[in-house]
């Protein structure tokens, strides 16, 4: 890999490598390597664990009153493909990933989230192997602190079904019922139209690329209509009324 790309990557992550071959490997996708051992796949595996450790440390330190289950929910939001892909795009790492000829025409913003997430995890591992835990923390904490705080404040960690179930059990002593109203598309790429019924009401249905996704979106619609959640000025969904009405 050329030095210009490596320097651009170091600038993006704010860390200078002693062993630049680690960064080179972190930015090498399996599609460009004859041997997958010479790609970033093993680094991706390690980086996922390092990211999880740093997030767990932050949660333990910043929220001394949170129980294990609550911390686990927040961690699952942060250590996710969606969040990792977002951070990778913000840093510009996706554009520095070396791809095979068949993928080189893909624009960075069009890369599948799995690839963008993988390059971040690989870079995390490279930083860890080159500089240890302290270097990993210094790299990750500034990127994660806002995400961690927002996830903790939101009160849902994107699990709208769980929030709706808590409300339904408190308010109506029942469990929400999800119904598939329609489906379309071939078997390998079906979309589902789902609605939720709770408290004697059927809420507006919505489409999703899986039943699970459609159910989450249907739950979010119901939560909005019930006044349990609202969008804040930054576009985040926040719980504004607890299950007991406070």
C-alpha positions in Angstrom: 0.0 0.0 0.0 1.3 3.5 -0.8 2.6 5.8 1.9 0.0 8.5 1.0 -2.9 6.2 1.9 -1.2 5.1 5.1 -0.6 8.7 6.2 -4.2 9.6 5.3 -5.4 6.7 7.5 -3.1 7.8 10.4 -4.3 11.3 10.1 -8.0 10.2 10.1 -7.6 8.1 13.3 -5.1 10.4 15.1 -2.5 7.7 15.7 1.0 7.1 14.2 2.0 3.5 13.8 5.3 2.1 14.8 4.5 -1.0 12.7 2.8 0.4 9.6 2.4 -3.2 8.3 -0.5 -3.6 10.8 -2.3 -0.6 9.4 -1.6 -1.9 5.9 -3.2 -5.2 6.8 -6.2 -3.5 8.5 -7.0 -1.8 5.2 -6.7 -4.9 3.0 -9.9 -6.6 2.2 -10.0 -10.3 1.5 -11.1 -9.6 -2.1 -7.7 -8.3 -3.0 -5.7 -11.0 -1.3 -4.9 -14.5 -2.6 -4.8 -15.8 1.0 -7.5 -14.6 3.4 -4.9 -14.8 6.2 -3.3 -11.8 4.5 -6.4 -9.7 4.8 -8.0 -7.8 7.6 -10.4 -10.6 8.7 -8.4 -11.8 11.7 -7.9 -8.2 12.8 -11.7 -7.6 12.5 -12.2 -10.5 15.0 -9.8 -9.0 17.5 -11.1 -5.4 17.0 -14.6 -6.4 17.9 -13.4 -7.6 21.3 -11.3 -4.6 21.9 -14.2 -2.3 21.1 -16.5 -4.2 23.4 -14.0 -3.9 26.2 -13.6 -0.1 25.8 -17.4 0.4 25.7 -17.9 -1.8 28.8 -15.2 0.2 30.7 -16.9 3.5 29.7 -20.3 2.2 30.8 -19.0 0.9 34.1 -17.2 4.2 34.9 -19.9 6.7 33.6 -23.0 5.0 34.9 -22.4 3.6 38.4 -26.1 3.1 39.1 -26.9 1.0 36.0 -27.5 -2.7 36.4 -25.9 -5.3 34.2 -28.9 -5.8 32.0 -29.2 -2.0 31.3 -25.5 -1.8 30.5 -25.8 -4.8 28.2 -28.5 -3.1 26.2 -26.5 0.0 25.7 -23.4 -2.0 24.7 -25.3 -3.9 22.1 -26.3 -0.6 20.5 -22.7 0.8 20.4 -21.0 -2.4 19.5 -23.1 -2.9 16.4 -22.6 -3.0 12.7 -24.7 0.1 12.2 -22.7 2.2 14.7 -19.3 0.8 13.5 -20.2 1.6 9.9 -21.2 5.1 10.9 -17.9 5.8 12.7 -15.9 4.3 9.8 -17.7 6.6 7.3 -17.2 9.7 9.5 -13.5 8.9 9.7 -13.2 8.3 6.0 -11.9 4.8 6.5 -14.3 3.2 4.0 -12.6 5.2 1.2 -9.2 3.9 2.2 -10.1 0.2 2.2 -8.2 -1.7 -0.5 -10.7 -3.8 -2.5 -10.4 -6.4 -5.3 -11.0 -5.4 -8.9 -14.6 -6.6 -8.8 -15.4 -4.1 -6.0 -13.2 -1.2 -6.9 -16.0 0.7 -8.7 -18.1 0.7 -5.5 -18.2 4.2 -4.0 -17.3 4.4 -0.3 -20.8 5.6 0.6 -22.3 2.6 -1.2 -20.2 0.0 0.6 -22.3 -2.5 2.5 -22.4 -1.6 6.2 -20.7 -4.9 7.0 -17.6 -3.8 5.1 -17.4 -0.4 6.6 -17.9 -1.8 10.1 -15.2 -4.4 9.5 -12.6 -1.9 8.5 -13.2 0.1 11.7 -12.8 -3.1 13.8 -9.7 -4.0 11.9 -8.1 -0.6 12.5 -9.1 -0.8 16.2 -7.2 -4.1 16.4 -4.2 -2.7 14.6 -4.0 0.2 17.0 -4.3 -2.2 20.0 -1.5 -4.5 18.7 0.7 -1.5 17.9 0.1 0.6 21.0 -1.7 -1.5 23.5 -4.9 -0.8 25.6 -4.0 2.9 26.3 -3.7 3.7 22.6 -7.0 1.9 21.9 -8.7 3.9 24.6 -7.3 7.2 23.4 -8.5 6.4 19.8 -12.0 5.2 20.7 -13.2 7.1 23.7 -13.6 10.5 21.9 -15.5 8.7 19.1 -17.8 6.8 21.5 -18.6 9.2 24.4 -21.4 11.0 22.7 -22.9 7.8 21.3 -22.7 6.1 24.7 -24.4 9.0 26.5 -27.1 9.3 23.9 -27.8 5.6 24.0 -28.1 5.8 27.8 -30.4 8.8 27.7 -32.7 7.5 25.0 -34.1 4.9 27.3 -34.7 2.3 24.5 -31.4 1.4 22.7 -33.5 1.0 19.5 -35.5 -1.9 21.0 -38.9 -0.3 20.6 -40.7 -3.6 21.0 -39.3 -3.9 24.5 -40.4 -0.4 25.4 -43.9 -1.0 24.1 -44.2 -4.3 25.9 -43.3 -2.6 29.2 -45.9 0.1 28.6 -48.6 -2.4 27.6 -48.0 -4.6 30.7 -48.1 -1.5 33.0 -51.0 0.2 31.3 -53.2 -2.6 30.0 -51.9 -5.8 31.7 -51.4 -7.3 28.3 -48.7 -8.1 25.7 -48.8 -6.3 22.2 -49.8 -8.5 19.3 -48.0 -8.2 16.0 -49.8 -9.1 12.8 -48.4 -9.6 9.3 -50.9 -8.0 6.9 -49.1 -8.5 3.6 -45.8 -9.5 2.1 -44.1 -9.1 -1.2 -41.0 -9.9 -3.1 -39.1 -13.2 -3.9 -38.4 -15.7 -1.1 -34.8 -14.5 -0.7 -35.8 -10.8 -0.4 -39.2 -10.6 1.1 -40.7 -7.5 2.6 -43.4 -7.6 5.3 -46.2 -5.3 6.2 -46.9 -5.5 10.0 -49.1 -3.7 12.5 -49.4 -3.9 16.2 -52.5 -4.1 18.4 -52.4 -3.1 22.0 -54.9 -1.6 24.5 -57.8 -2.3 22.1 -56.2 -0.3 19.3 -54.7 -1.2 16.0 -51.9 1.1 15.1 -50.7 2.2 11.6 -48.9 -0.6 9.8 -45.5 -0.3 8.1 -43.2 -2.2 5.8 -39.9 -3.8 6.7 -37.2 -5.9 5.0 -37.8 -8.6 7.7 -40.5 -9.4 10.1 -38.3 -8.3 13.0 -37.6 -4.9 11.4 -41.2 -4.4 10.5 -42.3 -5.2 14.1 -39.7 -2.7 15.5 -41.0 0.0 13.2 -44.6 -0.8 14.0 -43.8 -0.6 17.7 -42.2 2.8 17.2 -45.3 4.1 15.4 -47.4 2.9 18.4 -45.1 4.5 20.9 -45.3 7.8 19.0 -49.1 7.7 18.9 -49.2 6.8 22.6 -46.9 9.7 23.5 -44.3 7.4 25.0 -41.4 8.6 22.7 -40.7 11.7 20.6 -38.0 12.9 18.2 -35.6 15.4 19.8 -34.0 18.2 17.9 -31.0 16.1 16.8 -33.3 13.5 15.3 -32.8 10.9 18.0 -35.8 9.0 19.4 -36.2 9.6 23.2 -38.5 8.1 25.8 -40.5 11.0 27.2 -42.9 9.1 29.4 -42.1 6.0 31.4 -44.2 2.8 31.5 -45.9 4.0 34.7 -46.8 7.3 33.1 -44.1 9.5 34.7 
